[in-house]
Amino acid sequence: MAGSASWRGSSTGYGSRQRPCSTARSRWCATFRIWRSSLWFGIDETAKIFLVSIGVFFPIYINTFYGVRPIDPQLVEMASVYGLDRKALITRIILPGALPSILVGLRYALGFMWLTLIVAETISATSGIGYMTMNAREFLQTDIVLLGIIVYALLGKLADVATRAVERRVLVWHPAYQAGQGGKQ
Amino acid sequence: MSAADFYVPESAGGLPISLARVEKSFGALNVLSNFNIEVPAGQFLAVVGRSGGGKSTLMRLIAGLDAASSGRVSIGGRKVERLHPSVRLLFQEARLVPWQRVVENVGIARGANWQEKARNTLADVGLEGREDDWPSVLSGGQRQRVALARALVSEPQILLLDEPFGALDALTRIEMHRLLERIWTDRGFTTVLITHDVAEAVALADRVVVLRDGAIALDIDINLDRPRQELADPRAVDLQRQILDAV
């Protein structure tokens, strides 16, 4: 039972010592990070990539973290009894079990990505949809402002639809996604 | 169907289990003290007792999931130090992996030809045609059959059953009893069934041991004809009464 014991032990031990940066705090930090990153990287693409990476990292990280923790210890015990090694345990039991939660993180992260990109493009940019919209605002070209908003809305919706399609595909085992297949017999 | 129709692995057979002067305590609590039992190869042993009587502890010791505080637990003459590869467990819950299909659950340990072996074993437990279903669409009895197939696919020589039918309805339970009896007769592995159901113990086992306060309160042989008809035999009722008095 050493395998499962050390697995549970390490996960709870890790959780009590170090908590992931809370969502509220990372939101608070967002605007500050934009100023800071334009100080560090100037107004070119590096700054935007840096910002977006930081922005999407936390939702996915937090959701992976809390997706792995509630995995049924009985399943982990079963896996050790049936001789699964650590690699098989992680790829066949732990990661697929955390996947629903990871995908929630991914959806949230994609929404947050567009938000960060818009803010980054309005503050420190020389091109982009956000830059175009801000420029149009200066000259009171409301049609272009509206176009910018619609383009962003469509991109956001597209990202959401794409993630949901991925969810339906990889979570086909989940009872919540089996409504169309007759469910429990 | 006759016994000849079923898939029987070549290495079928059982291993003897032996516990000598075994003690197991959790802190100050002594669960088993000076416990001795010999289970010959191929025997079907049922262990009956109240909750907290040390039944599950006994099973975990044999499985190698826990170590004895002192004494010797051996399988086939060898001391048990960790999980033995030819010992398989059936838990009270089926413990199927929800994101793996039925056939992948049965072949959880993979290995050579795992798909073919898993399909054969599933047919053996009466689940032909359900190989590619998700566990969530199966009924409780079907899930427990998948768990049984998962335990049997590696051709174990010892099968440990920890109240595996406790959560099933009465009719499904009788069905599972017949299935288990048939497979055990075909393959001849040593079986230890932990249960609190005296009728179940008498219906299945060669020998019933009653555990009370960590010691054997009764050890009797059940010499009824097989396959057994539940509740039909007056001798079975006598045996049940005798066991109930000891519990």
Interface residues (C-beta under 8 A of the other chain):
Chain A: M1 Q74 L75 E77 M78 A79 S80 V81 Y82 G83 L84 A88 R92 I93 P96 G97 L99 V172 W173 H174 P175 Q178 Q181 G182 G183 K184 Q185
Chain B: A63 L65 D66 L83 P85 R88 L89 F91 E93 R95 V97 P98 W99 Q100 R101 I108 A109 R110 W134 P135 S136 V137 S139 R150
